[in-house]
Amino acid sequence: MDCEYSLYNTEELYHNGNIEDNKNTQGKAMSILNQVRNYIYKYKMLENTKSVIVGLSGGADSVCLIHVLWELREEFQIDIEAVHINHGIRGAEAGRDEEFAKNMCNKLEIPITVFQYDVPAYAKERGLSEEEAGRILRYDSFRKVAKKIQKSKICVAHNSNDNVETFLHHLCRGSSLEGLTAIKPVSGEIIRPIMCLSRAEIEKYLGEQQIPFITDSTNLDNDYTRNKIRNVVLPYLEKEINQHTGIHIHEAIRDITEANDFINLEIQKKYRQISSVEGERLILDRRELVEMETIIARGVVRMAICQISGKLKDITRTHIESVRKIAAGQSGKVIQLPYQIQVRTDYEKLIFQRKKDIFDVDDLKKDVVIDTLANQACVDFGEYEIKTRIFEVKKGEYEQYLKNLTKNLYTKAFDYDKIKKSVVVRTRRTGDYLTVNSEMGTKKLKRYFIDEKVSGDERDRIPLIADDSHILWVVGYRMSEYYKISENTTNVLEITISKKEFENER
């Protein structure tokens, strides 16, 4: 239908808030209503919903959506509110659209909220395309209104053609299988009730019901990627390849979505089996990951990245394959991903962690001397508080003291008389060693860490109690046999370190 009309010549189309029946087209209109009704029921779009927030641009899709919902409002027992966005892009035309939306809502007795933005300025300020900036502002506006209304859903007017265009867009720029499912009928609080209708069906319905709508001139501007697909690519495919190309792609999307849903169930199952959380770190069993089918392994990696970052927008196939590559390689490999994510291999573990959560070891690099001349002392070492006391132990008290000591994993006792130099708290350095058996056999600290499968990153974080290069205590792991007290010990150096992570030390 011709979109050039006066906003104020539509009065005859409305009467007391009801669209007048047209006997010649009533059956066709009911067919459209039934399609949408069945689609809403199929995807349970309006369960536990009292209000719908409808994005109303004034174009054919949004006008059809709001009229269909208006017709079905009593059946679903919903209130309708409209939101119109003036993007500040098309000058007088944008003002015309705003007035049209207000006028339509007035006739239908539907409340409307109008938001006005300078989208070009917003896009420039944030380095976005105007398309992306407009989308962000639209959905922010919808959510602002929905937040004020209990049990509400956000209703947007995507149709089946939009789904096909999104599929082609994702396919051309590179996409995961998830991306090829295109637009979902339900995405959280967002529902799309007329995605079961084609653009041709929508415009035919509006024409038959004599419902006016307006055309956004930017829809004809092929500077926008989506418009190129809509106005050039898809028409070419339908003319030169198959006139039902759009229908076939829409059917393919349905099949891909069903297959993807099945695969996702398997991915979630495997993810639960091989993932764990340690503090701020997410851990995958990398041996299990490497042995998985490729499509499942990729999905598991995507889930891990999503869990640690909360989003996947800038995560590409290259990122996923980089993670899988280091998972199949040697221990100790590290890569960086978007959103400040670090991924590294640590023996059987594949560790995901945000950089902001990674412990800063700079404050652990300096030696902190323990004053062993004082009977009691307390020093700070990064996040640790270390307390010491020196006391004499009598032979008759030795066994009872040891018995009590073993109950406290935060505390170790050392034979003070065997200590030759200043006792310090520090992190590892070249030449460190410890005594590992009662025969006084020694082992390099580096070899000890390797044998215990302690990652390189973790080695730099572990506090050491040291007598020069001889390590008294690898905190959280073990102490040196050489410094253990015995029945011949006279003076004891007792050290307590407060950090809960050491509850499981050996």
C-alpha angles and dihedrals in degrees: 000000000000110000096200103098141121117271089220098053095074097082093105090061092066134055122180090333094307127112109236115245119249107205094202094055102030094101093052091047090052089053090057092046091050092051091052093042092053091045091053091049093045093057095032089234098162102037111134089003127133101170138029124206106212122201103224116189095160093245123126096266098051093041090052091047096052093045093049091048089047089055092048098040096103094047092053094033094229136146118223128219125177131215122198124191121207102200095192091232109106102043113209091009090060089052090050091053092050093051091047092053091048092048094050093049090048091056092048092042091237120148113240133196118200123204122193122201140169094231096177091055092045091050094048093048092053100035094246134136114254088246092057094041091052092049092051093049093046095054092042088055093048090052093049090058095040091052090064094053124068120230094009133151129203111238120202128181106234113150133196092270089057088054092053092047091050090050092053091045092052092043093052097047095042126269146184119242087263090059091053090062082074116191118008121220089229126027110174108291092353119094131184108201099173098048085105088069128077122227089249092054091049095051092044091052092050091047094050092047091045091235112157124225136169133236122231106226090214088068086073094049109103093197085091116080095224091050090054089055092045099043103029116015102043096042089050092051091048093048101040105027112023130339090219095053093121092050092048093049090049090052090048090052089055091052092045090049092052092048091046092051090055093047091048090056089056092046092051091049093052092043092056090049098052105028131087138164125233110183106298093346127095113210130201125188097242096198090057090046094052092051094053126102108271097246092050093046091052090051092049091052090049090052091050092050091047092050094050096042104026093228144056103195097118097031111113136188087260091060092049092049091048090057092048090049095056090042088061093045137069126311117265099042117139133194133177123227132186119285091043092288118159119196121192140166120237111180105286093357132090105199126202117192139159113241091232088061096049112108114251108230096187091096090054098056098085122079115246111205118219112218100233091176089071120076089225131022140168126200135174122229112181106293092351132093114204123195126188137185132181121209142155119254123203122218092246091054098046101090095044091049092052091047091055092043095058090063091065113067091184093063133068130181123216134190099254094197091064094058110102104179140022115309111233138180113224145128126266127299137175114289098027116146141163138204110253107183143029091258086066094248112164134213131196111251090232091057091045090055091048092050090049090047093236110167122239092246092052093047090063091054101050115103115229127202103213142186097199104298094340109096115219095185134009093205112232092017122048145318129236117271090219094066098044115122120245139178087282094057116114104173124037129203106204117195125190122187121190114218122119095212088076095067091104097047120139 
